[in-house]
Amino acid sequence: MAVVPNFGLVVGREGTIDREPAVWLRFYDGEGNLVPLPEEAAQQYAQEERQRAEQEQQRAEQSEQRAEQSEQRAEQAEQRAERLAAQLRAMGIEPDSV
């Protein structure tokens, strides 16, 4: 590897680009990380976007599940209230007057 002065880059060799084995000159940053080619950066960005979309889809599904659970709890509470009102009526008590 050779240091490129004033840019903080290092030039090195990489064995494969686009599944083509060969000796390619590649740039590395000052910490030794490979600087991606534009195509590689685009692929990485697309992968990150797919992951973000999947995470958002999961959050939406979880939110929908929570809404369904809340709706079920509300329905159960309403059914319970109706049963209690029926019991009060059976005892001769009007539920709305209590």
C-alpha positions as CSV (number, residue, x, y, z in Angstrom):
1,M,0.0,0.0,0.0
2,A,1.1,3.5,-0.8
3,V,0.0,6.7,0.9
4,V,-1.5,9.5,-1.2
5,P,-0.3,12.7,0.4
6,N,-2.8,15.5,1.3
7,F,-5.8,13.3,0.7
8,G,-5.7,10.9,3.6
9,L,-6.0,7.9,1.2
10,V,-4.0,4.8,0.7
11,V,-3.6,2.9,-2.6
12,G,-3.7,-0.8,-2.3
13,R,-4.6,-3.9,-4.3
14,E,-8.0,-5.7,-4.2
15,G,-8.5,-9.2,-5.6
16,T,-12.1,-9.0,-7.0
17,I,-14.3,-6.4,-8.5
18,D,-17.7,-7.4,-9.9
19,R,-16.8,-11.0,-9.4
20,E,-13.7,-10.5,-11.7
21,P,-10.6,-11.8,-10.0
22,A,-7.6,-9.6,-10.9
23,V,-5.2,-7.1,-9.4
24,W,-7.1,-3.8,-9.1
25,L,-5.8,-0.6,-7.5
26,R,-8.2,0.5,-4.8
27,F,-8.3,3.4,-2.4
28,Y,-8.4,2.9,1.4
29,D,-9.1,5.7,3.9
30,G,-6.6,6.6,6.6
31,E,-8.1,3.9,8.9
32,G,-7.6,1.2,6.4
33,N,-11.2,0.9,5.3
34,L,-11.9,0.2,1.6
35,V,-13.3,3.2,-0.2
36,P,-16.2,1.8,-2.2
37,L,-16.6,2.2,-5.9
38,P,-19.7,4.1,-7.1
39,E,-21.4,0.8,-8.0
40,E,-20.5,-0.7,-4.6
41,A,-21.8,2.4,-2.8
42,A,-25.0,2.3,-4.8
43,Q,-25.5,-1.4,-3.9
44,Q,-24.8,-0.7,-0.3
45,Y,-27.3,2.2,-0.3
46,A,-29.9,0.1,-2.0
47,Q,-29.4,-2.7,0.6
48,E,-29.7,-0.2,3.4
49,E,-32.9,1.2,1.9
50,R,-34.4,-2.3,1.6
51,Q,-33.6,-2.9,5.3
52,R,-35.2,0.4,6.3
53,A,-38.3,-0.5,4.3
54,E,-38.5,-3.9,5.9
55,Q,-38.1,-2.3,9.4
56,E,-40.8,0.2,8.5
57,Q,-43.1,-2.6,7.3
58,Q,-42.5,-4.5,10.6
59,R,-43.3,-1.4,12.6
60,A,-46.5,-0.9,10.6
61,E,-47.5,-4.5,11.2
62,Q,-46.8,-4.2,15.0
63,S,-48.9,-1.0,15.1
64,E,-51.7,-2.8,13.3
65,Q,-51.5,-5.7,15.8
66,R,-51.7,-3.3,18.7
67,A,-54.7,-1.6,17.2
68,E,-56.4,-4.9,16.7
69,Q,-55.7,-5.9,20.3
70,S,-57.1,-2.6,21.5
71,E,-60.2,-3.1,19.5
72,Q,-60.6,-6.6,20.9
73,R,-60.2,-5.3,24.5
74,A,-62.8,-2.6,23.7
75,E,-65.2,-5.2,22.4
76,Q,-64.7,-7.4,25.4
77,A,-65.3,-4.4,27.7
78,E,-68.5,-3.6,25.8
79,Q,-69.7,-7.2,26.1
80,R,-69.0,-7.3,29.8
81,A,-70.9,-4.0,30.3
82,E,-73.9,-5.5,28.4
83,R,-73.8,-8.7,30.5
84,L,-73.7,-6.6,33.7
85,A,-76.6,-4.4,32.5
86,A,-78.6,-7.6,31.7
87,Q,-77.9,-8.9,35.2
88,L,-79.0,-5.5,36.7
89,R,-82.2,-5.6,34.7
90,A,-82.8,-9.2,35.8
91,M,-82.7,-7.9,39.4
92,G,-85.1,-5.2,38.6
93,I,-82.6,-2.3,38.4
94,E,-82.4,-0.1,35.4
95,P,-78.7,0.3,34.5
96,D,-79.0,3.8,33.3
97,S,-80.5,5.0,36.6
98,V,-77.6,3.7,38.7
